[in-house]
Amino acid sequence: MKNEKKLFFRVLILMVILLFSTSALFAGGKKEGAAAPVQAKKAVSNARFNVGFTSEEAISTLIPDESWQYVEMGCIFWPLVYDQLWIMGPAPDYKPIPMLASSWETKDHQTWIFHLRKNAVFHDGVPVTAEDVAFTLKYLPKSDPAWEFPDTDCKSIKVIDKYTIQFTLADKHGGDYPPVYWTPILPKHVWEPYKDDMHSFDNSQAIGSGPFKLKEFKSGQYIWLERNDSYWGNKPNVGTVVLKTYGNSEAEYMALKKGEIDMIGYNSIDPLALKEFKGVKGVDVRIDPGITIDWLSFNLHKKNAITDVNVRKAIMYGIDTKRLISVAFLGYADPADSFMYKELPDHDPNLPQYTYNVDKAKSILAASGYKDTDGDGIVNDPKTGKDVVFELLGPSDWSIEVKMITLIKEQMKDIGIGIKPKIVDLDTFYDFWYAPDKDEFDIAIGNEEPGPHADWIWEFARSWNNGGEGWNCAYYNNATFDNYLDDMTVQSDMQKRKADLFKMQEILSKDLPYGFLVRYKSINPIRVDQFTGYTSTMGGVSTWINPWSYFNVKPVQ
């Protein structure tokens, strides 16, 4: 997930430690999560595992606000320190794995019962109970919009006993994952005095119940964690983890080459930097499937030719995606055609493909009345007679996307469409991108990290006039799409859910509020002379969906 923006609803995401391999079991309309007993193992080393971040990825506070959700270091920090009821398992299946909750059950996918482990304690020795879960569900979503998730939106919460909690959601929760996704369980005894204003508490001790506990925090500089030897489950193989900040990527890369850090904490490396690590003693480079998808947002609020779907189709046929991948990514990307990753079973393999075809793009424009009537090489809008020229918005911080904008500008000349790049700072970009009704762009290049089986990403296409204004970057409105989306989110029949997803992908491919471009590959240099056990998922060895490296790494013997 990209960090840098407050949204109105937020992302459903996850992390923490792989303890055993199990998944939700289904039987007779009852959904359960079950786990074998966990035998804690003896920690094998006191080694220090160092991980690098750039300064713009560092968090400045330990308060559970948007910085825990949208800033890269925050997305790594809190799942190491705060346990969750359950987490998503590793690649390739990404199954739900019990954590603080040993099991869960539901009969109607709206009222859920979670059974907690009886041997989990917070870092200060206080037992974790259902009261802590109830407190978290009641107050954390109120503390900041970043934590307002549909799967934590409770109509009622009931503590049945010390280790059993029941809650009823506002709406049914479908799919094959349980609710309360990507949610740190907070200690009630610490946070209760600040429940009505969690931002008033600095949380300097960061008491959680996770496999690591805070030793030292220096705002914007580093977070020093140490192994929690009282952890209820399998303990990490290293004694400490230090998340270190560097001024820029170049300094971070140099630290890795010198052995000051063992891996990069987020976003892997730029393809241009790959050559720097080839042949470096003690360093191996992994190339993993990407998690980031780049796309074009077409502003359907604008009163110009961009609202014509035939113009949007011509633009997509006029983009040479292979060249974008070759030049901007040096080959380290794949074409994308949906919010859904192609290797997942819910991806529709029969989506329309806007394969590069200049002649087809020109033909579509001509058939729709867009012709160069004044001989300047740019087609004219048949309604206004004006040249068809669009502003293409992008953030200056994203060097690869800026390069793609330049390439797209050149490619659009071949089909007779003018492009004016509009490059702004990142905060301004997000202010413009998430407010298409302000008409600050015609087209924008944006991206996200949906992750596996992420329902939240489809909210980018929920009708603007039906509650989608929080994420909808295209001012898109389609009631039929909304109906499929609503059914998908509550659907417990997995075949019907898949059919909904196929229809949603088909609608977006035809309507083109978004034009999907590429999916990054993740390039990950790691120190293999010092540690082994790095674990890859989509996005690499360290992302918001992948805590496994922090628990699986161990010193080279």
C-alpha positions as CSV (number, residue, x, y, z in Angstrom):
1,M,0.0,0.0,0.0
2,K,1.3,3.3,-0.8
3,N,1.8,5.4,2.3
4,E,1.2,9.0,1.7
5,K,-2.5,9.8,1.7
6,K,-5.3,10.0,4.2
7,L,-8.4,8.3,2.8
8,F,-11.9,8.2,4.2
9,F,-12.3,4.5,4.4
10,R,-9.1,2.4,4.5
11,V,-7.3,-0.4,3.4
12,L,-7.7,-3.9,4.6
13,I,-4.3,-5.3,5.1
14,L,-2.2,-7.5,7.4
15,M,0.9,-8.9,8.9
16,V,2.8,-10.7,11.7
17,I,4.3,-14.2,12.2
18,L,3.8,-17.6,10.6
19,L,3.3,-20.1,13.3
20,F,1.6,-23.1,11.7
21,S,-0.1,-23.9,8.5
22,T,-3.8,-24.0,8.7
23,S,-6.8,-22.3,7.2
24,A,-10.5,-21.6,7.7
25,L,-12.6,-24.7,7.6
26,F,-16.1,-24.7,6.1
27,A,-18.9,-27.0,7.0
28,G,-22.7,-26.7,6.7
29,G,-22.9,-22.9,6.6
30,K,-20.6,-22.6,9.7
31,K,-17.2,-21.0,9.1
32,E,-14.4,-21.8,11.5
33,G,-10.7,-21.2,11.9
34,A,-8.8,-23.9,13.8
35,A,-5.3,-24.4,14.8
36,A,-3.1,-27.1,16.3
37,P,-1.5,-26.3,19.6
38,V,1.5,-24.1,19.3
39,Q,4.7,-25.2,21.0
40,A,7.0,-22.3,21.6
41,K,10.6,-23.0,20.5
42,K,13.7,-21.8,22.2
43,A,15.2,-18.7,20.5
44,V,18.3,-19.6,18.6
45,S,20.2,-16.4,18.5
46,N,20.7,-12.9,19.9
47,A,21.8,-11.6,16.5
48,R,20.8,-8.1,15.4
49,F,18.9,-7.8,12.1
50,N,19.2,-4.4,10.5
51,V,16.7,-3.1,8.0
52,G,16.9,0.2,6.0
53,F,14.3,2.8,5.1
54,T,14.5,6.2,3.5
55,S,13.7,9.3,5.6
56,E,10.4,9.8,3.8
57,E,9.4,6.3,4.8
58,A,10.1,6.8,8.5
59,I,7.4,7.4,11.1
60,S,7.6,10.3,13.6
61,T,5.2,9.0,16.2
62,L,4.1,5.8,17.9
63,I,0.5,6.8,18.0
64,P,-1.7,4.4,16.1
65,D,-2.9,7.0,13.5
66,E,-2.5,7.1,9.7
67,S,1.3,6.8,10.0
68,W,0.9,3.2,11.0
69,Q,-1.3,2.6,8.0
70,Y,0.2,4.7,5.2
71,V,3.9,5.2,6.0
72,E,6.2,2.3,5.1
73,M,8.0,2.0,8.4
74,G,4.7,2.1,10.3
75,C,3.4,-0.8,8.2
76,I,6.4,-2.8,9.3
77,F,6.6,-1.6,12.9
78,W,3.2,-2.2,14.3
79,P,2.6,-5.8,13.2
80,L,5.9,-6.8,14.8
81,V,4.9,-5.2,18.1
82,Y,1.1,-5.7,18.2
83,D,-0.5,-9.1,17.7
84,Q,-3.6,-9.5,15.6
85,L,-6.5,-12.0,15.9
86,W,-5.4,-13.6,12.6
87,I,-3.1,-12.8,9.7
88,M,-2.8,-13.7,6.0
89,G,-0.4,-16.6,5.3
90,P,2.5,-16.6,2.9
91,A,2.6,-17.1,-0.8
92,P,1.3,-18.8,-2.8
93,D,-2.0,-19.5,-1.1
94,Y,-2.2,-16.5,1.3
95,K,-4.5,-18.4,3.6
96,P,-5.8,-17.0,7.0
97,I,-3.8,-18.1,9.9
98,P,-5.0,-17.9,13.6
99,M,-2.9,-15.7,15.9
100,L,-4.4,-14.3,19.2
101,A,-7.6,-16.0,18.2
102,S,-7.2,-19.8,18.1
103,S,-10.4,-20.2,16.2
104,W,-13.5,-18.4,15.0
105,E,-17.0,-19.2,13.8
106,T,-20.1,-17.7,12.2
107,K,-23.4,-19.0,11.0
108,D,-24.6,-15.9,9.0
109,H,-21.3,-14.1,8.2
110,Q,-22.5,-11.1,10.2
111,T,-22.3,-12.3,13.9
112,W,-18.9,-13.8,14.7
113,I,-17.4,-15.5,17.7
114,F,-13.7,-15.5,18.3
115,H,-12.0,-17.8,20.8
116,L,-8.7,-16.4,22.2
117,R,-5.6,-18.1,23.4
118,K,-5.2,-18.3,27.1
119,N,-1.5,-17.9,27.3
120,A,-1.0,-14.6,25.5
121,V,0.2,-11.7,27.5
122,F,1.1,-8.1,26.8
123,H,4.7,-6.9,27.1
124,D,4.1,-5.7,30.6
125,G,2.9,-9.1,31.7
126,V,-0.9,-8.4,31.7
127,P,-2.9,-11.2,30.1
128,V,-4.6,-10.5,26.7
129,T,-8.4,-11.1,27.1
130,A,-11.6,-10.5,25.3
131,E,-11.9,-7.2,27.0
132,D,-8.9,-5.9,25.1
133,V,-10.4,-7.1,21.8
134,A,-13.7,-5.4,22.6
135,F,-11.9,-2.2,23.6
136,T,-10.0,-2.2,20.3
137,L,-13.0,-2.8,18.2
138,K,-15.0,0.0,19.9
139,Y,-12.3,2.7,20.1
140,L,-9.6,2.2,17.6
141,P,-11.9,2.9,14.5
142,K,-13.1,6.0,16.3
143,S,-9.6,7.3,16.9
144,D,-8.7,7.9,13.2
145,P,-10.3,7.4,9.8
146,A,-7.4,5.2,8.9
147,W,-8.8,2.4,11.1
148,E,-12.4,2.6,9.9
149,F,-12.9,-0.7,8.1
150,P,-16.1,-2.5,7.0
151,D,-15.0,-5.6,8.8
152,T,-14.6,-3.8,12.1
153,D,-17.8,-1.8,11.9
154,C,-19.7,-3.4,14.7
155,K,-23.4,-2.9,15.6
156,S,-22.8,-4.8,18.9
157,I,-19.9,-6.2,20.8
158,K,-20.3,-8.8,23.6
159,V,-17.7,-10.3,25.9
160,I,-18.9,-13.8,26.5
161,D,-16.1,-14.8,28.9
162,K,-12.5,-13.9,29.5
163,Y,-11.4,-15.6,26.3
164,T,-14.4,-15.4,24.0
165,I,-15.8,-12.4,22.2
166,Q,-18.9,-12.0,20.0
167,F,-19.6,-9.1,17.7
168,T,-22.2,-8.3,15.0
169,L,-21.1,-6.3,12.0
170,A,-23.1,-3.7,10.4
171,D,-23.1,-5.8,7.2
172,K,-22.3,-9.3,6.3
173,H,-18.7,-10.2,5.7
174,G,-18.2,-12.5,2.8
175,G,-15.2,-14.1,1.2
176,D,-12.8,-16.7,2.6
177,Y,-11.2,-14.5,5.2
178,P,-12.7,-13.7,8.6
179,P,-13.3,-10.1,9.7
180,V,-11.0,-7.9,11.9
181,Y,-8.3,-7.7,9.2
182,W,-5.1,-5.8,9.8
183,T,-6.0,-4.6,13.2
184,P,-3.6,-4.3,16.2
185,I,-5.1,-5.5,19.5
186,L,-4.5,-2.7,22.0
187,P,-4.2,-3.2,25.8
188,K,-7.2,-1.8,27.4
189,H,-5.4,-1.1,30.7
190,V,-3.0,1.2,28.9
191,W,-5.3,3.0,26.5
192,E,-8.6,3.3,28.4
193,P,-7.7,6.7,29.9
194,Y,-7.2,8.0,26.4
195,K,-10.1,6.2,24.7
196,D,-11.8,9.4,23.6
197,D,-8.7,11.0,22.2
198,M,-6.0,8.5,21.4
199,H,-3.9,11.2,19.8
200,S,-3.4,12.7,23.3
201,F,-1.2,9.7,24.3
202,D,2.3,9.5,23.0
203,N,2.4,5.7,23.4
204,S,6.1,5.9,24.1
205,Q,6.4,2.4,25.5
206,A,4.3,0.9,22.7
207,I,3.1,-2.0,24.8
208,G,1.6,-4.7,22.6
209,S,1.6,-8.5,22.7
210,G,3.6,-9.3,19.5
211,P,6.8,-11.3,19.1
212,F,8.9,-8.1,19.4
213,K,8.8,-5.3,22.0
214,L,10.0,-1.8,21.8
215,K,13.4,-1.1,23.2
216,E,14.1,2.4,21.8
217,F,12.5,4.9,19.4
218,K,14.0,8.0,17.9
219,S,11.5,9.9,15.8
220,G,12.3,9.8,12.1
221,Q,15.6,8.0,12.7
222,Y,15.2,4.5,14.0
223,I,13.1,1.9,15.9
224,W,15.0,-0.6,18.0
225,L,13.0,-3.8,18.8
226,E,14.0,-6.7,20.9
227,R,12.6,-10.2,20.9
228,N,9.7,-10.8,23.3
229,D,10.8,-13.9,25.2
230,S,7.3,-14.1,26.8
231,Y,5.6,-14.5,23.5
232,W,2.9,-17.1,23.4
233,G,4.0,-18.7,20.2
234,N,7.1,-19.4,18.2
235,K,9.7,-16.7,18.9
236,P,11.8,-15.0,16.2
237,N,15.2,-16.4,15.4
238,V,17.0,-13.0,16.1
239,G,17.4,-11.1,19.3
240,T,16.8,-7.6,17.9
241,V,15.5,-5.9,14.8
242,V,16.5,-2.3,14.1
243,L,14.6,-0.3,11.5
244,K,17.1,2.4,10.4
245,T,16.5,5.6,8.4
246,Y,18.7,6.9,5.6
247,G,18.5,10.3,3.9
248,N,17.8,8.9,0.5
249,S,17.9,5.7,-1.5
250,E,21.5,6.0,-2.5
251,A,22.6,6.1,1.2
252,E,20.4,3.2,1.9
253,Y,21.9,1.2,-1.0
254,M,25.4,2.0,0.2
255,A,24.6,0.8,3.7
256,L,23.4,-2.5,2.3
257,K,26.5,-2.9,0.2
258,K,28.7,-2.2,3.3
259,G,26.8,-4.6,5.5
260,E,25.3,-1.9,7.8
261,I,21.8,-3.2,7.0
262,D,20.7,-6.7,5.9
263,M,17.8,-5.8,3.7
264,I,15.7,-2.9,2.5
265,G,12.5,-2.5,4.4
266,Y,10.1,-1.4,1.7
267,N,9.7,-0.7,-2.0
268,S,12.7,-2.8,-3.0
269,I,15.1,-1.0,-5.4
270,D,14.9,1.0,-8.6
271,P,15.8,-1.2,-11.7
272,L,18.5,1.3,-12.5
273,A,20.2,0.4,-9.2
274,L,20.3,-3.3,-9.9
275,K,23.7,-3.1,-11.5
276,E,25.1,-1.7,-8.3
277,F,24.5,-4.9,-6.5
278,K,25.7,-7.4,-9.1
279,G,28.9,-8.9,-8.0
280,V,28.9,-7.4,-4.5
281,K,30.3,-9.9,-2.1
282,G,27.8,-11.3,0.4
283,V,24.8,-9.9,-1.5
284,D,22.2,-11.8,-3.4
285,V,19.4,-10.3,-5.5
286,R,15.9,-11.7,-5.6
287,I,13.4,-10.9,-8.3
288,D,9.9,-11.4,-6.9
289,P,6.4,-10.8,-8.4
290,G,5.3,-7.3,-7.9
291,I,2.6,-5.9,-5.6
292,T,2.3,-2.4,-7.1
293,I,0.0,-1.8,-10.1
294,D,0.2,1.4,-12.1
295,W,-2.8,2.8,-14.0
296,L,-4.2,5.9,-15.6
297,S,-7.2,7.6,-13.9
298,F,-9.4,9.3,-16.5
299,N,-11.3,12.2,-15.0
300,L,-14.9,11.7,-16.0
301,H,-15.9,14.9,-14.3
302,K,-14.1,17.1,-16.9
303,K,-16.2,18.7,-19.6
304,N,-14.0,17.6,-22.4
305,A,-13.2,14.7,-24.7
306,I,-11.8,12.5,-21.9
307,T,-15.4,11.6,-21.0
308,D,-15.8,9.9,-24.4
309,V,-15.1,6.2,-23.9
310,N,-13.9,5.9,-27.5
311,V,-11.2,8.5,-26.8
312,R,-10.1,6.5,-23.7
313,K,-10.0,3.4,-25.7
314,A,-7.9,5.1,-28.4
315,I,-5.5,6.2,-25.7
316,M,-5.1,2.7,-24.4
317,Y,-4.5,1.2,-27.8
318,G,-2.0,4.0,-28.4
319,I,0.1,3.1,-25.4
320,D,3.0,0.8,-26.1
321,T,3.1,-1.0,-22.7
322,K,6.1,-3.1,-23.8
323,R,8.1,0.0,-24.4
324,L,7.1,1.5,-21.1
325,I,8.3,-1.7,-19.4
326,S,11.5,-1.8,-21.4
327,V,12.5,1.9,-21.0
328,A,11.1,2.9,-17.6
329,F,11.5,-0.4,-15.8
330,L,14.4,-1.9,-17.8
331,G,12.2,-4.9,-18.3
332,Y,11.3,-5.5,-14.6
333,A,7.6,-5.2,-14.9
334,D,4.6,-7.0,-16.4
335,P,1.5,-5.7,-18.2
336,A,-1.6,-5.3,-16.0
337,D,-5.2,-5.3,-17.0
338,S,-7.1,-5.3,-13.7
339,F,-6.9,-4.5,-10.0
340,M,-6.6,-8.3,-9.7
341,Y,-3.2,-10.0,-10.1
342,K,-3.2,-12.5,-13.0
343,E,-1.9,-15.4,-10.9
344,L,-4.9,-15.3,-8.6
345,P,-8.0,-17.5,-9.4
346,D,-10.3,-14.5,-9.2
347,H,-8.6,-12.8,-12.2
348,D,-10.7,-12.9,-15.3
349,P,-8.4,-14.3,-18.1
350,N,-10.8,-13.2,-20.8
351,L,-10.7,-9.4,-20.2
352,P,-10.4,-7.2,-23.3
353,Q,-6.8,-6.4,-24.0
354,Y,-5.8,-3.0,-25.2
355,T,-2.8,-4.2,-27.1
356,Y,-0.7,-1.5,-28.7
357,N,-2.2,-0.7,-32.1
358,V,-1.7,2.8,-33.5
359,D,-3.9,2.2,-36.6
360,K,-6.7,0.9,-34.4
361,A,-6.4,3.9,-32.1
362,K,-6.6,6.3,-35.1
363,S,-9.5,4.4,-36.6
364,I,-11.5,4.6,-33.3
365,L,-10.9,8.4,-33.1
366,A,-11.8,8.9,-36.8
367,A,-15.0,6.9,-36.5
368,S,-16.0,9.0,-33.5
369,G,-15.4,12.3,-35.4
370,Y,-12.0,13.2,-34.0
371,K,-10.0,14.4,-37.0
372,D,-7.1,16.8,-37.6
373,T,-9.1,19.6,-39.3
374,D,-6.4,22.3,-38.9
375,G,-3.4,20.2,-40.0
376,D,-1.4,20.7,-36.8
377,G,-1.1,16.9,-36.1
378,I,-3.6,17.0,-33.2
379,V,-7.2,15.8,-33.7
380,N,-10.0,18.2,-33.0
381,D,-13.0,17.7,-30.8
382,P,-16.0,17.4,-33.1
383,K,-18.1,19.2,-30.4
384,T,-15.9,22.2,-29.8
385,G,-13.4,22.2,-32.7
386,K,-10.6,22.5,-30.3
387,D,-7.4,20.4,-30.3
388,V,-7.7,17.3,-28.1
389,V,-5.0,18.0,-25.5
390,F,-5.0,16.5,-22.0
391,E,-3.1,17.3,-18.8
392,L,-1.4,14.2,-17.5
393,L,-0.9,14.5,-13.7
394,G,1.9,12.7,-11.9
395,P,4.0,13.2,-8.7
396,S,7.6,14.4,-9.0
397,D,8.6,11.9,-6.2
398,W,7.9,8.9,-8.5
399,S,10.8,9.0,-11.0
400,I,9.6,5.9,-12.9
401,E,6.1,7.3,-13.4
402,V,7.5,10.6,-14.5
403,K,9.5,8.7,-17.1
404,M,6.3,6.9,-18.2
405,I,4.5,10.2,-18.6
406,T,7.2,11.4,-20.9
407,L,6.9,8.2,-23.0
408,I,3.1,8.3,-23.1
409,K,3.3,11.9,-24.3
410,E,5.5,10.9,-27.2
411,Q,3.3,7.9,-28.0
412,M,0.1,10.0,-28.0
413,K,1.6,12.1,-30.8
414,D,1.3,9.1,-33.1
415,I,-2.4,8.9,-32.7
416,G,-3.0,12.7,-32.8
417,I,-3.6,13.4,-29.1
418,G,-1.7,16.1,-27.2
419,I,-0.4,15.5,-23.7
420,K,0.7,18.3,-21.3
421,P,2.6,16.7,-18.3
422,K,1.6,18.2,-15.0
423,I,4.3,17.2,-12.4
424,V,3.6,18.2,-8.8
425,D,4.9,17.3,-5.4
426,L,3.4,14.2,-3.8
427,D,1.0,15.9,-1.3
428,T,-0.4,18.1,-4.1
429,F,-0.7,15.0,-6.4
430,Y,-2.8,13.2,-3.8
431,D,-4.9,16.3,-3.2
432,F,-5.7,16.5,-6.9
433,W,-6.0,12.8,-7.6
434,Y,-8.5,12.1,-4.9
435,A,-10.6,15.1,-5.9
436,P,-11.4,14.7,-9.6
437,D,-14.4,17.0,-9.1
438,K,-12.0,19.8,-8.6
439,D,-10.9,19.3,-12.2
440,E,-7.1,19.7,-11.5
441,F,-6.3,17.0,-14.1
442,D,-7.6,15.2,-17.2
443,I,-5.6,12.1,-16.7
444,A,-3.5,11.0,-13.8
445,I,-1.0,8.2,-13.4
446,G,-1.4,6.5,-10.0
447,N,-0.8,3.2,-8.3
448,E,-1.7,1.1,-5.4
449,E,-0.7,-2.2,-3.7
450,P,-3.9,-4.2,-3.6
451,G,-2.4,-7.4,-2.2
452,P,-4.0,-10.8,-2.5
453,H,-7.8,-11.1,-2.3
454,A,-8.2,-7.4,-1.3
455,D,-11.8,-6.3,-1.4
456,W,-10.9,-2.7,-0.5
457,I,-9.3,-2.0,-3.9
458,W,-12.6,-2.2,-5.7
459,E,-13.8,0.8,-3.8
460,F,-11.7,2.9,-6.2
461,A,-14.6,2.2,-8.7
462,R,-17.6,2.6,-6.4
463,S,-19.8,5.3,-7.9
464,W,-18.8,8.7,-6.8
465,N,-22.5,9.5,-6.2
466,N,-22.9,6.3,-4.1
467,G,-20.3,6.8,-1.4
468,G,-17.3,6.3,-3.6
469,E,-15.9,9.8,-3.3
470,G,-13.3,8.7,-0.7
471,W,-11.3,6.6,-3.2
472,N,-12.9,7.1,-6.6
473,C,-10.2,9.0,-8.6
474,A,-12.1,9.0,-11.8
475,Y,-15.5,10.4,-10.9
476,Y,-16.8,7.1,-12.2
477,N,-20.5,6.2,-11.7
478,N,-22.0,2.9,-12.6
479,A,-24.9,1.5,-10.5
480,T,-24.5,-2.0,-12.0
481,F,-20.9,-2.1,-10.9
482,D,-22.0,-1.0,-7.4
483,N,-24.5,-3.9,-7.2
484,Y,-21.9,-6.5,-8.1
485,L,-19.5,-4.9,-5.6
486,D,-22.0,-4.9,-2.8
487,D,-22.9,-8.5,-3.5
488,M,-19.2,-9.6,-3.7
489,T,-18.3,-8.1,-0.3
490,V,-21.1,-10.1,1.5
491,Q,-21.0,-13.2,-0.6
492,S,-20.1,-16.4,1.2
493,D,-20.7,-18.6,-1.9
494,M,-17.2,-18.5,-3.4
495,Q,-18.3,-19.4,-6.9
496,K,-20.9,-16.5,-6.8
497,R,-18.3,-14.2,-5.4
498,K,-15.9,-15.1,-8.2
499,A,-18.7,-14.5,-10.8
500,D,-19.2,-11.0,-9.2
501,L,-15.5,-10.3,-9.5
502,F,-15.4,-11.4,-13.1
503,K,-18.3,-9.1,-13.9
504,M,-16.7,-6.1,-12.1
505,Q,-13.5,-6.6,-14.1
506,E,-15.4,-6.9,-17.3
507,I,-17.4,-3.7,-16.6
508,L,-14.2,-1.7,-15.8
509,S,-12.5,-3.0,-18.9
510,K,-15.3,-1.8,-21.1
511,D,-16.1,1.5,-19.3
512,L,-12.4,2.4,-18.8
513,P,-12.5,4.8,-15.8
514,Y,-9.1,3.4,-15.3
515,G,-6.5,2.2,-17.9
516,F,-4.3,-0.4,-16.3
517,L,-0.7,-0.3,-17.4
518,V,2.0,-2.3,-15.6
519,R,2.8,-4.3,-12.5
520,Y,6.2,-3.7,-11.0
521,K,8.6,-6.6,-10.3
522,S,10.2,-6.4,-6.9
523,I,14.0,-6.3,-6.9
524,N,15.4,-7.2,-3.5
525,P,19.1,-7.2,-2.6
526,I,19.7,-9.1,0.6
527,R,22.8,-9.9,2.7
528,V,23.2,-13.6,2.5
529,D,26.6,-13.7,4.2
530,Q,25.0,-12.7,7.5
531,F,21.5,-14.1,7.4
532,T,19.5,-16.9,5.8
533,G,15.7,-17.6,5.8
534,Y,14.4,-14.5,3.9
535,T,10.9,-15.2,2.8
536,S,9.4,-13.9,-0.5
537,T,5.8,-13.0,-1.3
538,M,4.4,-10.7,-4.0
539,G,6.2,-7.4,-3.4
540,G,9.4,-9.0,-2.1
541,V,10.9,-9.8,1.2
542,S,9.4,-7.0,3.3
543,T,6.0,-5.4,2.7
544,W,2.8,-4.8,4.5
545,I,1.7,-8.3,3.6
546,N,5.0,-10.0,4.4
547,P,6.3,-10.1,8.0
548,W,7.8,-13.6,7.4
549,S,11.4,-12.5,6.8
550,Y,11.5,-10.8,10.3
551,F,10.7,-14.1,11.9
552,N,12.3,-16.6,9.6
553,V,15.7,-15.1,9.2
554,K,18.5,-16.5,11.3
555,P,22.3,-16.0,11.3
556,V,24.4,-18.0,8.9
557,Q,26.1,-20.7,10.8
